[in-house]
């Protein structure tokens, strides 16, 4: 079955006002089954103290395991990881972003998370 690249994007203006475990504002439905390709994180203001960590889930099940979660280290304003494939999500799955941890001294601000997947083209 042919597939195409698809990009999911989440933006968090001020994660300090969000609790860890919360789903960030929006989610995406998969049209076809999908494999994660990469996760890219950008911040206007870097987290300090602890890293900023997110998880991407399909129907509540993590796309990423604890070693491949999206992590923006202290004082970093960008990070890209292409070693993220741990599971394939089924067509129709609801893809969400969940906060795992924010910086302790500064949570980070203006953070954009992009998840790239290869999605099977539905019939």
C-alpha positions in Angstrom: 0.0 0.0 0.0 1.4 3.4 -0.9 2.2 5.8 1.9 2.8 9.5 2.4 4.6 11.7 4.9 2.3 13.6 7.3 3.2 16.2 9.9 1.4 16.7 13.2 2.1 20.0 14.9 1.4 21.2 18.5 2.2 24.6 19.9 2.4 25.4 23.6 2.6 29.1 24.4 3.1 28.6 28.1 3.4 25.0 29.3 3.8 26.1 32.9 0.0 26.5 33.0 -0.5 22.8 32.0 -0.3 19.7 34.1 1.8 16.8 33.1 -0.3 14.1 31.6 -2.6 16.6 29.9 -3.3 16.3 26.2 -2.3 19.5 24.4 -5.2 21.3 22.8 -5.6 19.4 19.5 -5.3 15.9 18.1 -5.3 14.3 14.7 -7.1 11.3 13.3 -5.0 8.9 11.1 -6.5 8.3 7.7 -4.3 5.2 7.3 -2.0 3.2 9.5 1.2 5.1 10.4 4.8 4.7 11.4 6.6 7.5 13.3 9.6 8.9 11.5 10.8 11.8 13.6 10.0 14.3 16.3 11.2 17.9 16.1 11.0 20.4 19.0 11.6 24.2 19.0 11.3 26.6 21.8 11.3 30.4 21.9 12.5 30.3 25.5 14.5 27.2 26.5 13.5 25.1 29.6 16.0 25.3 32.5 16.5 23.0 35.4 14.9 19.8 34.1 14.3 19.0 30.5 11.0 19.5 28.7 9.6 16.0 27.7 6.6 15.1 25.7 5.0 11.8 24.5 2.9 11.2 21.4 0.1 8.7 21.7 -2.3 6.9 19.3 -5.6 6.1 21.0 -3.8 6.5 24.4 -0.9 4.2 23.6 2.5 5.7 23.3 4.1 5.9 19.8 7.4 6.4 21.7 9.0 4.5 24.6 10.8 6.2 27.4 14.1 6.2 25.5 12.7 7.9 22.4 10.3 10.5 23.9 10.6 14.0 22.6 13.1 15.7 24.9 14.2 19.3 24.9 17.2 19.5 27.3 17.9 22.3 29.6 19.0 25.5 27.8 18.2 23.9 24.4 15.9 25.7 21.9 15.8 22.9 19.3 16.1 19.2 19.1 15.3 16.6 16.4 15.2 12.9 16.8 14.8 10.5 13.9 15.1 7.4 16.1 11.5 7.2 17.2 9.8 4.2 15.6 8.5 1.9 18.3 5.0 1.0 17.1 2.6 1.3 14.1 -0.7 3.1 14.8 -3.8 1.8 13.1 -6.0 3.7 10.7 -8.6 5.8 12.5 -6.4 6.2 15.6 -6.6 9.6 17.5 -3.1 11.0 17.8 -2.4 13.3 20.8 0.5 15.0 22.5 1.0 14.6 26.3 3.3 16.5 28.6 5.6 14.2 30.6 7.8 16.9 32.3 8.5 20.6 32.0 11.6 22.5 33.1 11.9 23.1 36.8 13.3 26.6 36.9 11.8 27.7 33.6 9.3 25.4 32.0 10.1 26.6 28.5 7.8 28.9 26.4 6.6 29.1 22.9 7.3 25.4 22.3 6.4 23.8 19.0 6.4 20.0 18.7 6.2 18.4 15.2 5.8 14.6 14.7 6.4 13.3 11.3 4.8 9.9 10.3 4.6 7.8 7.2 0.9 7.2 6.8 -0.6 4.5 4.5 -2.8 6.0 1.8 -6.4 4.9 2.5 -8.3 3.2 -0.2 
